[in-house]
Amino acid sequence: DGVTAQATHWGIERPEKAAMAIVAHWLDSTCRHCEGRGRERINDTPALSAKNCKHCHGTGHTALPYGGEGRRLEGYMQDCLNRWRQLTAKRLRPAT
């Protein structure tokens, strides 16, 4: 809901769909074609070739949806996560 609200605030077209796509990518960005290995399989063998995967270009990850807007939303999510981690760490520190 927070990502959708931020996408709406920034004027991103179809904010619900954009938020869902970015969150889904953030949760699992593994390339389905190479299973995250970054290399093409050799047909009828369990081995991988030396060629990079054509779909992910050897990264093992799918492309982030929505281009620049997607990167902006991903950055927003990362900032929120970092703030949450800092607050949690502060609350878990023993009182002196």
C-alpha positions in Angstrom: 0.0 0.0 0.0 2.8 2.4 0.8 4.5 1.8 -2.6 1.2 2.4 -4.3 0.6 5.6 -2.4 4.1 6.8 -3.3 3.6 5.9 -6.9 0.3 7.9 -6.9 2.0 10.8 -5.2 4.7 10.8 -7.9 2.1 10.7 -10.7 3.1 7.3 -12.0 0.5 5.9 -14.5 -1.4 2.9 -13.1 0.2 3.1 -9.7 -1.3 -0.2 -8.4 0.1 -2.2 -11.3 3.5 -0.5 -11.1 3.7 -1.1 -7.3 2.8 -4.8 -7.7 5.4 -5.3 -10.4 8.2 -3.6 -8.5 7.4 -5.5 -5.3 7.3 -8.8 -7.2 10.6 -8.0 -8.9 12.1 -7.0 -5.5 11.0 -10.3 -4.0 12.3 -12.5 -6.8 14.3 -11.1 -9.7 15.8 -14.4 -10.7 16.0 -15.0 -14.5 13.6 -17.8 -15.3 15.5 -18.9 -18.4 18.8 -19.6 -16.8 17.5 -20.0 -13.2 19.8 -17.3 -12.0 23.0 -18.9 -13.3 23.7 -16.3 -16.0 24.8 -19.0 -18.5 22.9 -20.9 -21.2 22.4 -24.6 -20.7 23.9 -27.1 -23.2 21.0 -29.1 -24.7 20.4 -32.6 -23.3 23.1 -32.2 -20.6 23.2 -30.8 -17.0 26.2 -28.6 -18.0 26.2 -24.9 -18.7 27.9 -23.3 -21.7 30.3 -20.4 -21.6 27.7 -18.2 -23.3 25.8 -15.6 -21.3 22.1 -16.0 -21.1 20.4 -14.1 -23.9 17.5 -13.0 -21.7 19.5 -11.5 -18.7 22.8 -10.9 -20.5 24.7 -13.0 -17.9 23.4 -11.2 -14.8 21.1 -13.9 -13.6 18.4 -11.3 -12.9 15.4 -10.0 -14.9 15.2 -6.4 -15.9 13.5 -4.0 -13.5 10.0 -3.2 -14.8 8.9 0.4 -15.6 12.4 1.8 -16.4 13.3 5.0 -14.5 10.0 5.0 -12.6 10.7 1.5 -11.5 14.2 2.4 -10.3 12.7 5.3 -8.4 10.1 3.1 -6.6 12.8 0.5 -5.9 14.9 3.2 -4.3 11.9 4.3 -2.2 11.4 0.7 -1.0 15.1 0.4 -0.2 15.0 3.7 1.8 12.0 2.5 3.8 13.7 -0.8 4.5 16.9 0.9 5.7 14.9 3.2 8.0 13.1 0.2 9.4 16.4 -1.6 10.0 17.9 1.4 11.8 14.8 1.8 14.0 14.8 -1.9 14.8 18.5 -1.9 15.7 18.0 1.2 17.9 15.1 -0.5 19.8 17.0 -3.8 20.2 20.1 -2.1 21.7 20.4 -2.7 25.4 19.8 0.3 27.5 22.9 1.6 29.3 
